[in-house]
Amino acid sequence: MITIELAQAINEDRKRVFGSYAFAPDMVAHVLRIRAELEQAVNADMRGIS
């Protein structure tokens, strides 16, 4: 799984390539959204097990 630090580094590289933050995909927000979805799925599974 991609780490927050790696996502930040990727996003910084993309900002340099595109020259503007407005055009760089926000990888950190994307990773945090995926992480939240995974945590919800795991929590739902754990409730189903217990």
N, C-alpha and C positions, 0 to 999 in steps of 0.2 A: 504494500500500500504506500502511496506517495505521502511523504511527510510534509508538515506545514513549512518547515525550513526550505525543503526542496521546491515546493510550490512558490514560495517567495522569491527564491533565486531564479526560477524559470520566468516568473513575472517580470523581474528586474531586467533580465535579458531581453524579453519581448519589448519592454518599454524602450530600451536602447535601440533595438532594431526598427521599431515603428516610429520612434522619435516623439511619441506622445502617449501619455497614459490612456487617453480617451480611446485609442485604437487597440490597446493591449488587452487581451482577455484577462479577466481578474481570476487568476488561478487559485489564489488563497480562498476567495469566497466560494469558488466551485468545490474545492477540497473540503471546506467546512460544511457545505451543504450535503455532500456525499457522506461525510462522517456522521452528521446528524441523522441522516436517513438510515445508515447502517446501525447506529445505536438504537434507533427506534425499532428496527427489525429484530435486533438481538434481544432487546427488552421484551418485545411481544412474544418472541420464542420462549424466553425464560419464564414468562408468566404462564405460558401454555404448558410448560414442563412441570411446574410446581403445583 
